[in-house]
Amino acid sequence: MNNSKIWLSSPHMGGSEQKFVQEAFDTNWVAPLGPNVNGLEKDLELYLDNNAHVGALSSGTAAIHLGLILLGVKAGDEVICQSMTFSASANPILYLGATPVFIDSESDTWNLCPVALEEAIVDRIAKGKTPKAIIAVHLYGVPYKVDEVNAIARKYNIPVLEDSAEALGSSYKGQKCGTLGDIGVLSFNGNKIITTSGGGAIVTKSKELKDRAVFFATQSRDDAPHYQHSQIGYNYRMSNICAGIGRGQMEVLDKHVGLRREMNAFYENLFKDIPAVTVFKTDENISFSNYWLSAIEIDGNNEIGVTSEQLRLFLDEANIESRPLWKPMHLQPIFEHYPYYGATVSQRLFENGLCLPSGSNLTNEDRERIRSSVTAFFKNKEL
Ligand SMILES: *Cc1c(COP(=O)(O)O)cnc(C)c1O
């Protein structure tokens, strides 16, 4: 029997990536600029929105860092951040010497809770500081409550940095994720919906802002024949080789979104008769999810006494990778002493949730192995 590892989310090439990379070699554009970088930016702009301006960068984390700089975040400022996320959403706040203020999730989208968000803003203002920015995240490709978050952001005149690292291909009320905040962030890390082996992008609403991001990303070089600098610079531009992979990946993005959504439908079907398990879904009337990762929540008080950790270990025995949900930032040793607003929704999700294999390259045989393992796990428990 074939018992090779079934991964949570692994790179899935479309076919023409190597052609773009070969072109880069043939023309000697082996540098962090060139036709593939420009081409990938154009491809993304066409895909996202006619008014989007995209700067290709070395990572999604770099895009968040530059995004906060563009929004004027400086040392001593406060920045609001969704607690339940990958640490890369929050680390750039610390790079800038600013203070993160973490917010709980709500149960519908598992993302930024609008009630706790407003409570935090009101309290921070009362304490003497208006937050400089709000970092909102579309977890696992499921859009956050965009209208609600934007309304609060506008009410208090605070810009939104939209962390769409997991949500390329998702949309909210017909508008693509990445274009829903004041500044958007994409990631093309190896495990994301498409990959450049490592990379990211910043999405802005004007060419001036995009040019400014690229200026910072290329060492803030002033216009002079020699190297002249009047601001701090960064080396954050994307390599033309990596961008070549990205151009190939853009050709299969929508196809891969469709395949990830099929994985989600597979899990919905697999768990439909197991009352202890809920498959994480978006409200399809409002938003469209790429289902980058399919995730489940196991009822913490279920009658058969199963836990997500037991299921994870059981699947691991069968060489099937699964992973707990993101551990909230306010529970992380590096961040736990910063302010936090909300209740225990994100903590409950962390304790009871699990991400399951979700790649667009999973086969029927992989699905059958997952099905039989999950079925065996719950059968054992019921006996
Ligand atoms: C992956 C990810 C990032 C960071 O992207 P990198 O390209 O890995 O730097 C940021 N935020 C979230 C929510 C992510 O999942």
The ligand as a Gaussian input file, in Angstrom:
#p B3LYP/6-31G(d) Opt

LIG

0 1
 C        1.972000      33.535000       5.434000
 C        1.387000      34.659000       6.168000
 C        2.066000      35.883000       6.302000
 C        3.490000      36.091000       5.904000
 O        3.830000      35.840000       4.606000
 P        5.335000      35.415000       4.241000
 O        5.323000      35.520000       2.756000
 O        5.511000      34.022000       4.737000
 O        6.257000      36.372000       4.872000
 C        1.417000      36.931000       6.933000
 N        0.189000      36.790000       7.427000
 C       -0.477000      35.624000       7.344000
 C       -1.849000      35.558000       7.920000
 C        0.103000      34.520000       6.743000
 O       -0.556000      33.359000       6.697000

